[in-house]
Amino acid sequence: MIEQDCVDLLERITRFVSGETTKELVDDIEGIVLECFREEEWADQLIWVLSCFEPGGGEHYYDEREVATELAAVAPLLAAERGAQCD
């Protein structure tokens, strides 16, 4: 993983949590996680939530609030990891 991957993912997480809750952004976040962070302890859960995202949610889907909660939980882990591994 390179520092730019950390920066890119944190930037996209911030955009989603701040209200840009599009399917395209979620797909972009999922792609970065799959490509660059697959081995991280938090990746599997996050990938699952992102892959089950549907705007408005539904019986078997995660909605914007639930995805934002997952992303907000990952952001500090990623920021700490960035400080430890991406420098």
Biotite code that builds the C-alpha atoms (Angstrom):
import biotite.structure as struc

atoms = struc.array([
    struc.Atom([0.000, 0.000, 0.000], chain_id="A", res_id=1, res_name="MET", atom_name="CA", element="C"),
    struc.Atom([1.222, 3.449, -0.781], chain_id="A", res_id=2, res_name="ILE", atom_name="CA", element="C"),
    struc.Atom([0.419, 6.712, 0.935], chain_id="A", res_id=3, res_name="GLU", atom_name="CA", element="C"),
    struc.Atom([-1.708, 7.905, -1.985], chain_id="A", res_id=4, res_name="GLN", atom_name="CA", element="C"),
    struc.Atom([-4.008, 4.877, -1.543], chain_id="A", res_id=5, res_name="ASP", atom_name="CA", element="C"),
    struc.Atom([-4.589, 5.905, 2.066], chain_id="A", res_id=6, res_name="CYS", atom_name="CA", element="C"),
    struc.Atom([-5.237, 9.508, 1.083], chain_id="A", res_id=7, res_name="VAL", atom_name="CA", element="C"),
    struc.Atom([-7.605, 8.512, -1.743], chain_id="A", res_id=8, res_name="ASP", atom_name="CA", element="C"),
    struc.Atom([-9.637, 6.180, 0.451], chain_id="A", res_id=9, res_name="LEU", atom_name="CA", element="C"),
    struc.Atom([-9.875, 8.660, 3.328], chain_id="A", res_id=10, res_name="LEU", atom_name="CA", element="C"),
    struc.Atom([-10.980, 11.383, 0.904], chain_id="A", res_id=11, res_name="GLU", atom_name="CA", element="C"),
    struc.Atom([-13.764, 9.192, -0.482], chain_id="A", res_id=12, res_name="ARG", atom_name="CA", element="C"),
    struc.Atom([-14.863, 8.080, 2.980], chain_id="A", res_id=13, res_name="ILE", atom_name="CA", element="C"),
    struc.Atom([-15.085, 11.725, 4.016], chain_id="A", res_id=14, res_name="THR", atom_name="CA", element="C"),
    struc.Atom([-17.174, 12.559, 0.958], chain_id="A", res_id=15, res_name="ARG", atom_name="CA", element="C"),
    struc.Atom([-19.644, 9.750, 1.696], chain_id="A", res_id=16, res_name="PHE", atom_name="CA", element="C"),
    struc.Atom([-19.936, 10.491, 5.414], chain_id="A", res_id=17, res_name="VAL", atom_name="CA", element="C"),
    struc.Atom([-20.422, 14.180, 4.554], chain_id="A", res_id=18, res_name="SER", atom_name="CA", element="C"),
    struc.Atom([-23.451, 13.413, 2.412], chain_id="A", res_id=19, res_name="GLY", atom_name="CA", element="C"),
    struc.Atom([-22.304, 12.377, -1.072], chain_id="A", res_id=20, res_name="GLU", atom_name="CA", element="C"),
    struc.Atom([-24.044, 9.005, -0.769], chain_id="A", res_id=21, res_name="THR", atom_name="CA", element="C"),
    struc.Atom([-24.003, 7.773, -4.351], chain_id="A", res_id=22, res_name="THR", atom_name="CA", element="C"),
    struc.Atom([-23.731, 4.193, -5.535], chain_id="A", res_id=23, res_name="LYS", atom_name="CA", element="C"),
    struc.Atom([-20.840, 5.264, -7.774], chain_id="A", res_id=24, res_name="GLU", atom_name="CA", element="C"),
    struc.Atom([-18.855, 6.559, -4.789], chain_id="A", res_id=25, res_name="LEU", atom_name="CA", element="C"),
    struc.Atom([-19.528, 3.360, -2.844], chain_id="A", res_id=26, res_name="VAL", atom_name="CA", element="C"),
    struc.Atom([-18.354, 1.303, -5.823], chain_id="A", res_id=27, res_name="ASP", atom_name="CA", element="C"),
    struc.Atom([-15.205, 3.436, -5.995], chain_id="A", res_id=28, res_name="ASP", atom_name="CA", element="C"),
    struc.Atom([-14.515, 2.940, -2.269], chain_id="A", res_id=29, res_name="ILE", atom_name="CA", element="C"),
    struc.Atom([-15.093, -0.799, -2.601], chain_id="A", res_id=30, res_name="GLU", atom_name="CA", element="C"),
    struc.Atom([-12.655, -0.974, -5.523], chain_id="A", res_id=31, res_name="GLY", atom_name="CA", element="C"),
    struc.Atom([-9.916, 0.812, -3.581], chain_id="A", res_id=32, res_name="ILE", atom_name="CA", element="C"),
    struc.Atom([-10.413, -1.457, -0.573], chain_id="A", res_id=33, res_name="VAL", atom_name="CA", element="C"),
    struc.Atom([-10.315, -4.583, -2.743], chain_id="A", res_id=34, res_name="LEU", atom_name="CA", element="C"),
    struc.Atom([-7.239, -3.456, -4.650], chain_id="A", res_id=35, res_name="GLU", atom_name="CA", element="C"),
    struc.Atom([-5.166, -1.889, -1.892], chain_id="A", res_id=36, res_name="CYS", atom_name="CA", element="C"),
    struc.Atom([-6.421, -2.946, 1.530], chain_id="A", res_id=37, res_name="PHE", atom_name="CA", element="C"),
    struc.Atom([-7.707, -6.513, 1.081], chain_id="A", res_id=38, res_name="ARG", atom_name="CA", element="C"),
    struc.Atom([-5.390, -7.926, 3.744], chain_id="A", res_id=39, res_name="GLU", atom_name="CA", element="C"),
    struc.Atom([-6.468, -5.480, 6.442], chain_id="A", res_id=40, res_name="GLU", atom_name="CA", element="C"),
    struc.Atom([-8.420, -6.853, 9.395], chain_id="A", res_id=41, res_name="GLU", atom_name="CA", element="C"),
    struc.Atom([-11.333, -4.493, 8.739], chain_id="A", res_id=42, res_name="TRP", atom_name="CA", element="C"),
    struc.Atom([-11.574, -5.082, 4.982], chain_id="A", res_id=43, res_name="ALA", atom_name="CA", element="C"),
    struc.Atom([-13.908, -8.102, 4.824], chain_id="A", res_id=44, res_name="ASP", atom_name="CA", element="C"),
    struc.Atom([-16.678, -6.515, 6.874], chain_id="A", res_id=45, res_name="GLN", atom_name="CA", element="C"),
    struc.Atom([-16.409, -3.248, 4.978], chain_id="A", res_id=46, res_name="LEU", atom_name="CA", element="C"),
    struc.Atom([-16.430, -4.972, 1.584], chain_id="A", res_id=47, res_name="ILE", atom_name="CA", element="C"),
    struc.Atom([-19.552, -6.901, 2.606], chain_id="A", res_id=48, res_name="TRP", atom_name="CA", element="C"),
    struc.Atom([-21.384, -3.738, 3.667], chain_id="A", res_id=49, res_name="VAL", atom_name="CA", element="C"),
    struc.Atom([-20.321, -1.832, 0.558], chain_id="A", res_id=50, res_name="LEU", atom_name="CA", element="C"),
    struc.Atom([-21.315, -4.652, -1.780], chain_id="A", res_id=51, res_name="SER", atom_name="CA", element="C"),
    struc.Atom([-24.769, -4.773, -0.158], chain_id="A", res_id=52, res_name="CYS", atom_name="CA", element="C"),
    struc.Atom([-25.357, -1.013, -0.385], chain_id="A", res_id=53, res_name="PHE", atom_name="CA", element="C"),
    struc.Atom([-28.488, 0.222, -2.080], chain_id="A", res_id=54, res_name="GLU", atom_name="CA", element="C"),
    struc.Atom([-29.625, 3.833, -1.790], chain_id="A", res_id=55, res_name="PRO", atom_name="CA", element="C"),
    struc.Atom([-32.612, 3.780, 0.543], chain_id="A", res_id=56, res_name="GLY", atom_name="CA", element="C"),
    struc.Atom([-31.698, 0.317, 1.808], chain_id="A", res_id=57, res_name="GLY", atom_name="CA", element="C"),
    struc.Atom([-34.137, -2.542, 1.737], chain_id="A", res_id=58, res_name="GLY", atom_name="CA", element="C"),
    struc.Atom([-34.722, -5.927, 3.290], chain_id="A", res_id=59, res_name="GLU", atom_name="CA", element="C"),
    struc.Atom([-31.314, -7.353, 2.359], chain_id="A", res_id=60, res_name="HIS", atom_name="CA", element="C"),
    struc.Atom([-29.403, -4.125, 1.725], chain_id="A", res_id=61, res_name="TYR", atom_name="CA", element="C"),
    struc.Atom([-27.512, -1.524, 3.713], chain_id="A", res_id=62, res_name="TYR", atom_name="CA", element="C"),
    struc.Atom([-28.719, 2.070, 3.476], chain_id="A", res_id=63, res_name="ASP", atom_name="CA", element="C"),
    struc.Atom([-26.742, 5.325, 3.517], chain_id="A", res_id=64, res_name="GLU", atom_name="CA", element="C"),
    struc.Atom([-26.768, 5.639, 7.304], chain_id="A", res_id=65, res_name="ARG", atom_name="CA", element="C"),
    struc.Atom([-25.490, 2.109, 7.851], chain_id="A", res_id=66, res_name="GLU", atom_name="CA", element="C"),
    struc.Atom([-22.710, 2.495, 5.289], chain_id="A", res_id=67, res_name="VAL", atom_name="CA", element="C"),
    struc.Atom([-21.716, 5.869, 6.749], chain_id="A", res_id=68, res_name="ALA", atom_name="CA", element="C"),
    struc.Atom([-21.488, 4.243, 10.192], chain_id="A", res_id=69, res_name="THR", atom_name="CA", element="C"),
    struc.Atom([-19.174, 1.502, 8.860], chain_id="A", res_id=70, res_name="GLU", atom_name="CA", element="C"),
    struc.Atom([-17.022, 3.993, 6.987], chain_id="A", res_id=71, res_name="LEU", atom_name="CA", element="C"),
    struc.Atom([-16.782, 6.283, 10.004], chain_id="A", res_id=72, res_name="ALA", atom_name="CA", element="C"),
    struc.Atom([-15.539, 3.330, 12.069], chain_id="A", res_id=73, res_name="ALA", atom_name="CA", element="C"),
    struc.Atom([-12.851, 2.478, 9.501], chain_id="A", res_id=74, res_name="VAL", atom_name="CA", element="C"),
    struc.Atom([-11.568, 6.025, 8.956], chain_id="A", res_id=75, res_name="ALA", atom_name="CA", element="C"),
    struc.Atom([-9.611, 6.283, 12.253], chain_id="A", res_id=76, res_name="PRO", atom_name="CA", element="C"),
    struc.Atom([-8.104, 2.828, 11.684], chain_id="A", res_id=77, res_name="LEU", atom_name="CA", element="C"),
    struc.Atom([-7.027, 3.875, 8.229], chain_id="A", res_id=78, res_name="LEU", atom_name="CA", element="C"),
    struc.Atom([-5.647, 7.183, 9.485], chain_id="A", res_id=79, res_name="ALA", atom_name="CA", element="C"),
    struc.Atom([-3.641, 5.384, 12.194], chain_id="A", res_id=80, res_name="ALA", atom_name="CA", element="C"),
    struc.Atom([-2.427, 2.861, 9.651], chain_id="A", res_id=81, res_name="GLU", atom_name="CA", element="C"),
    struc.Atom([-1.441, 5.667, 7.326], chain_id="A", res_id=82, res_name="ARG", atom_name="CA", element="C"),
    struc.Atom([0.699, 7.161, 10.053], chain_id="A", res_id=83, res_name="GLY", atom_name="CA", element="C"),
    struc.Atom([2.318, 3.816, 10.793], chain_id="A", res_id=84, res_name="ALA", atom_name="CA", element="C"),
    struc.Atom([2.707, 2.261, 7.346], chain_id="A", res_id=85, res_name="GLN", atom_name="CA", element="C"),
    struc.Atom([2.257, 4.843, 4.635], chain_id="A", res_id=86, res_name="CYS", atom_name="CA", element="C"),
    struc.Atom([5.026, 7.218, 5.622], chain_id="A", res_id=87, res_name="ASP", atom_name="CA", element="C"),
])
